Amino acid sequence: MRELKNMKELWIEEDGMGTVEVILIIVVLVGLVIIFKEQITKIVNSIFSKITSQTNKV
């Protein structure tokens, strides 16, 4: 019975850690987007211009 209680407590703790981990990952991703905003914008614009120019050929 004690083992079951310990397993239940472990399961509850795991959920909290999962939320914290997801929040940390989101914060890191947002930070990277802010840091590399100009480079990301240039790449996206380049991709869209290629798509637009190649659709005219079809």
Z-matrix of the N, CA and C atoms (Angstrom, degrees):
N
C 1 1.457
C 2 1.529 1 110.40
N 3 1.329 2 115.97 1 -38.37
C 4 1.455 3 120.16 2 179.62
C 5 1.534 4 111.06 3 -65.47
N 6 1.329 5 116.79 4 -37.87
C 7 1.466 6 120.76 5 179.19
C 8 1.528 7 110.80 6 -63.59
N 9 1.322 8 116.13 7 -39.16
C 10 1.456 9 120.08 8 178.71
C 11 1.527 10 110.74 9 -63.36
N 12 1.329 11 116.26 10 -39.89
C 13 1.458 12 120.70 11 178.62
C 14 1.533 13 110.40 12 -64.95
N 15 1.327 14 116.97 13 -41.68
C 16 1.462 15 120.89 14 178.53
C 17 1.519 16 111.14 15 -63.80
N 18 1.332 17 117.18 16 -40.28
C 19 1.455 18 120.91 17 178.59
C 20 1.533 19 110.48 18 -64.28
N 21 1.321 20 116.17 19 -39.65
C 22 1.464 21 120.56 20 179.86
C 23 1.529 22 110.24 21 -64.99
N 24 1.330 23 117.93 22 -42.61
C 25 1.453 24 121.73 23 178.08
C 26 1.527 25 110.88 24 -63.99
N 27 1.317 26 117.37 25 -40.21
C 28 1.453 27 121.57 26 178.62
C 29 1.524 28 110.11 27 -63.25
N 30 1.309 29 117.08 28 -41.96
C 31 1.465 30 121.66 29 -179.89
C 32 1.530 31 110.44 30 -62.80
N 33 1.322 32 116.86 31 -41.40
C 34 1.464 33 121.35 32 -179.71
C 35 1.529 34 109.66 33 -65.49
N 36 1.323 35 118.01 34 -42.69
C 37 1.460 36 121.48 35 179.42
C 38 1.523 37 111.30 36 -63.85
N 39 1.308 38 118.55 37 -36.79
C 40 1.463 39 122.93 38 -178.56
C 41 1.527 40 110.65 39 -61.61
N 42 1.322 41 118.48 40 -37.75
C 43 1.457 42 121.44 41 -179.47
C 44 1.522 43 110.88 42 -62.95
N 45 1.333 44 117.18 43 -43.14
C 46 1.453 45 121.09 44 179.33
C 47 1.513 46 111.63 45 -63.31
N 48 1.295 47 117.54 46 -41.81
C 49 1.458 48 121.28 47 179.67
C 50 1.522 49 110.28 48 -65.67
N 51 1.309 50 117.50 49 -36.45
C 52 1.461 51 120.40 50 179.14
C 53 1.517 52 111.36 51 -61.53
N 54 1.305 53 117.11 52 -41.38
C 55 1.460 54 121.66 53 179.42
C 56 1.523 55 110.79 54 -64.74
N 57 1.330 56 116.21 55 -44.26
C 58 1.465 57 120.43 56 179.76
C 59 1.525 58 109.98 57 -63.26
N 60 1.316 59 116.91 58 -41.46
C 61 1.462 60 120.57 59 -179.85
C 62 1.521 61 111.06 60 -63.68
N 63 1.317 62 117.46 61 -43.01
C 64 1.469 63 121.33 62 179.56
C 65 1.526 64 110.12 63 -63.08
N 66 1.315 65 117.72 64 -42.36
C 67 1.460 66 121.50 65 179.16
C 68 1.524 67 110.43 66 -63.49
N 69 1.335 68 117.74 67 -42.51
C 70 1.464 69 120.78 68 178.15
C 71 1.520 70 111.82 69 -63.23
N 72 1.322 71 117.32 70 -40.77
C 73 1.465 72 120.98 71 178.04
C 74 1.523 73 110.10 72 -62.72
N 75 1.320 74 117.77 73 -43.61
C 76 1.472 75 121.45 74 179.30
C 77 1.524 76 110.32 75 -62.53
N 78 1.330 77 117.31 76 -42.15
C 79 1.464 78 121.05 77 179.58
C 80 1.526 79 110.50 78 -62.46
N 81 1.329 80 117.33 79 -43.12
C 82 1.464 81 121.01 80 179.04
C 83 1.523 82 110.49 81 -63.88
N 84 1.334 83 117.28 82 -44.10
C 85 1.469 84 120.34 83 179.59
C 86 1.526 85 111.98 84 -62.92
N 87 1.317 86 117.18 85 -42.27
C 88 1.465 87 120.78 86 178.34
C 89 1.525 88 109.54 87 -63.68
N 90 1.328 89 117.19 88 -40.72
C 91 1.464 90 120.47 89 177.29
C 92 1.517 91 112.15 90 -61.30
N 93 1.336 92 116.63 91 -42.90
C 94 1.465 93 120.29 92 178.40
C 95 1.522 94 111.50 93 -63.99
N 96 1.324 95 116.74 94 -40.03
C 97 1.467 96 120.19 95 178.25
C 98 1.528 97 110.14 96 -63.47
N 99 1.315 98 117.35 97 -40.54
C 100 1.465 99 120.20 98 179.41
C 101 1.527 100 110.45 99 -65.60
N 102 1.331 101 116.77 100 -42.35
C 103 1.462 102 120.99 101 -178.03
C 104 1.524 103 111.07 102 -66.28
N 105 1.336 104 116.73 103 -44.59
C 106 1.458 105 121.20 104 -174.11
C 107 1.530 106 112.75 105 -103.46
N 108 1.322 107 117.11 106 28.77
C 109 1.458 108 121.52 107 -175.66
C 110 1.528 109 112.29 108 -59.03
N 111 1.315 110 117.24 109 -45.07
C 112 1.465 111 120.26 110 -177.96
C 113 1.526 112 111.43 111 -64.34
N 114 1.313 113 117.00 112 -44.41
C 115 1.465 114 120.30 113 -179.40
C 116 1.522 115 110.98 114 -64.83
N 117 1.319 116 116.75 115 -41.38
C 118 1.473 117 120.99 116 179.56
C 119 1.525 118 109.59 117 -63.86
N 120 1.336 119 116.87 118 -41.84
C 121 1.465 120 121.00 119 179.65
C 122 1.524 121 110.83 120 -62.40
N 123 1.331 122 117.17 121 -43.63
C 124 1.463 123 120.75 122 178.96
C 125 1.529 124 111.12 123 -61.92
N 126 1.321 125 117.12 124 -43.29
C 127 1.466 126 120.57 125 -179.39
C 128 1.521 127 110.65 126 -64.42
N 129 1.324 128 117.25 127 -45.56
C 130 1.470 129 120.95 128 -179.05
C 131 1.523 130 110.65 129 -63.84
N 132 1.331 131 116.97 130 -42.96
C 133 1.476 132 119.89 131 178.32
C 134 1.519 133 110.91 132 -63.17
N 135 1.322 134 116.95 133 -39.95
C 136 1.462 135 120.95 134 178.22
C 137 1.527 136 111.36 135 -62.84
N 138 1.303 137 116.08 136 -43.98
C 139 1.473 138 120.74 137 179.50
C 140 1.527 139 110.37 138 -62.52
N 141 1.344 140 117.20 139 -45.94
C 142 1.462 141 119.96 140 -179.20
C 143 1.525 142 112.10 141 -66.25
N 144 1.325 143 117.12 142 -35.95
C 145 1.472 144 118.42 143 178.20
C 146 1.522 145 110.63 144 -67.51
N 147 1.325 146 117.67 145 -37.48
C 148 1.473 147 120.30 146 176.39
C 149 1.522 148 110.80 147 -65.72
N 150 1.302 149 116.67 148 -41.55
C 151 1.477 150 120.31 149 178.81
C 152 1.518 151 109.76 150 -62.03
N 153 1.343 152 116.00 151 -45.49
C 154 1.463 153 119.92 152 -179.04
C 155 1.524 154 111.69 153 -63.25
N 156 1.331 155 117.28 154 -44.47
C 157 1.460 156 120.01 155 -178.48
C 158 1.522 157 111.60 156 -67.65
N 159 1.316 158 117.72 157 -33.78
C 160 1.463 159 119.94 158 -178.87
C 161 1.516 160 112.03 159 -80.35
N 162 1.311 161 119.33 160 -22.56
C 163 1.463 162 120.11 161 176.47
C 164 1.526 163 110.76 162 -72.02
N 165 1.323 164 116.17 163 -27.23
C 166 1.465 165 119.35 164 177.51
C 167 1.529 166 110.86 165 -69.34
N 168 1.315 167 118.17 166 -25.23
C 169 1.448 168 122.26 167 -179.88
C 170 1.519 169 112.10 168 -77.49
N 171 1.309 170 117.26 169 -23.46
C 172 1.462 171 121.55 170 -176.68
C 173 1.462 172 112.93 171 -82.57
